[in-house]
Amino acid sequence: MWTIVVAGGSGRRFGSEKQYEQLAGRRVIDRACDAARQASDGVVVVLPSADAVAAWRSSGPVTEAAVAGGATRSESVRAGLAAVPATATIVCVHDAARPLATAELFARVIEAVRGGAAGAIPALAVTDTIKVVDGAGTVTATPDRSTLVAVQTPQAFVAWALRDAHAGGADGTDDASLVEGAGGRVVVVAGEAWNRKITEPEDLEWARSWLERMTEGEHEVAS
């Protein structure tokens, strides 16, 4: 069981490389890797550049592989896949921008794959009404929100299904879309409300506040 932690983005929307921002005394990327290490036999970290890889390897005793990413998220995942041993039977893909995912969430998607699915993804129900709009901003459809979910990572896959889905070099906003496109059955498991993706600076502030509240709660229980 291996996990690819994708941290190859440049952070254009955030304004900096968000994976290196501080979150309650540790970097975002380090927190994202923690749960992956707990759930996996091995981890591959995908970083923005060869310089970042060199810095990662020289920062201390690191057991996992580190590789440079590509121009797109899918290219970065493929770079990570190339470093995953051929003996791996299940591969998870996790975004470093989701540093609050738990080891329990990894366990849920992994168990669903062991149960026979080609892939498993965590998701939350959509509570807002969703509109489909065209290039002119005109609404063209209103999907039934009871059939919609908001998808998170980590996503788990049978290793050969993920490799086959990426073999053609296609791009997707997540890996499940590529496995689906290749004919694989992907199932949904319950996501975590706090597993919020850090996209804008206010998302990082929310994560800091959430961790602070959790820490205060732990102290109250201990006392």
Backbone hydrogen bonds, N-H to C=O, Kabsch-Sander energy under -0.5 kcal/mol:
donor,donor_aa,acceptor,acceptor_aa,energy
2,W,90,I,-2.3
3,T,42,G,-2.0
4,I,92,C,-3.0
5,V,3,T,-0.6
5,V,44,V,-2.8
6,V,4,I,-0.7
6,V,94,H,-2.9
7,A,5,V,-0.7
7,A,46,V,-2.3
15,G,11,G,-2.8
16,S,11,G,-0.7
18,K,16,S,-1.6
20,Y,17,E,-2.0
21,E,18,K,-1.7
23,L,26,R,-3.9
26,R,23,L,-1.0
28,V,21,E,-2.1
29,I,19,Q,-2.7
31,R,27,R,-1.9
32,A,28,V,-2.2
33,C,29,I,-1.8
34,D,30,D,-1.2
35,A,31,R,-0.9
36,A,32,A,-0.9
37,R,33,C,-2.5
38,Q,34,D,-1.9
39,A,35,A,-1.8
40,S,36,A,-1.2
41,D,1,M,-3.6
42,G,1,M,-1.1
44,V,3,T,-2.7
45,V,65,A,-2.7
46,V,5,V,-2.9
46,V,44,V,-0.5
47,L,45,V,-0.6
47,L,67,V,-3.1
53,V,49,S,-1.9
54,A,50,A,-2.3
55,A,51,D,-2.2
56,W,52,A,-2.3
57,R,53,V,-2.5
58,S,54,A,-1.5
59,S,55,A,-0.6
59,S,56,W,-0.9
62,V,60,G,-0.8
65,A,43,V,-1.4
67,V,45,V,-2.4
69,G,47,L,-2.9
70,G,72,T,-0.5
76,S,72,T,-2.0
77,V,73,R,-2.3
78,R,74,S,-2.3
79,A,75,E,-1.9
80,G,76,S,-2.0
81,L,77,V,-2.9
82,A,78,R,-1.9
83,A,79,A,-0.5
83,A,80,G,-1.3
84,V,81,L,-1.3
88,A,85,P,-1.8
91,V,157,F,-2.5
92,C,2,W,-2.9
93,V,155,Q,-2.8
94,H,4,I,-3.0
96,A,6,V,-2.5
98,R,95,D,-1.9
101,A,98,R,-1.0
106,F,102,T,-1.6
107,A,103,A,-2.3
108,R,104,E,-1.7
109,V,105,L,-1.9
110,I,106,F,-2.4
111,E,107,A,-2.4
112,A,108,R,-1.7
113,V,109,V,-1.6
114,R,110,I,-2.5
115,G,111,E,-1.3
116,G,113,V,-1.9
117,A,112,A,-1.5
118,A,185,R,-1.8
119,G,185,R,-1.7
120,A,156,A,-2.5
121,I,187,V,-2.5
123,A,189,V,-1.9
124,L,150,A,-2.2
126,V,148,L,-1.1
127,T,125,A,-0.5
132,V,141,A,-3.0
133,V,131,K,-0.5
134,D,138,T,-2.2
137,G,134,D,-2.0
140,T,132,V,-3.7
141,A,132,V,-1.3
145,R,143,P,-0.7
147,T,144,D,-2.1
148,L,145,R,-1.5
150,A,124,L,-3.1
151,V,149,V,-0.6
152,Q,122,P,-2.9
155,Q,93,V,-2.3
156,A,120,A,-2.3
157,F,91,V,-1.7
158,V,118,A,-2.4
159,A,89,T,-2.6
162,L,158,V,-2.1
163,R,159,A,-2.5
164,D,160,W,-2.6
165,A,161,A,-2.1
166,H,162,L,-1.5
167,A,163,R,-0.9
167,A,164,D,-0.5
168,G,164,D,-0.5
169,G,166,H,-1.9
178,L,174,D,-0.6
179,V,175,D,-2.1
180,E,176,A,-3.0
181,G,177,S,-2.0
182,A,178,L,-1.3
183,G,180,E,-1.9
184,G,179,V,-2.6
186,V,184,G,-0.6
187,V,119,G,-2.4
189,V,121,I,-2.5
191,G,123,A,-2.3
195,N,192,E,-1.7
196,R,194,W,-2.3
198,I,97,A,-2.9
199,T,197,K,-1.0
203,D,200,E,-1.5
204,L,200,E,-1.1
205,E,201,P,-1.9
206,W,202,E,-2.1
207,A,203,D,-2.2
208,R,204,L,-2.4
209,S,205,E,-2.3
210,W,206,W,-2.7
211,L,207,A,-2.5
212,E,208,R,-2.1
213,R,209,S,-2.2
214,M,210,W,-2.4
215,T,211,L,-2.5
216,E,212,E,-2.3
217,G,213,R,-2.3
218,E,214,M,-2.0
219,H,215,T,-2.0
220,E,216,E,-2.1
221,V,217,G,-2.1
222,A,218,E,-2.4
223,S,219,H,-1.8
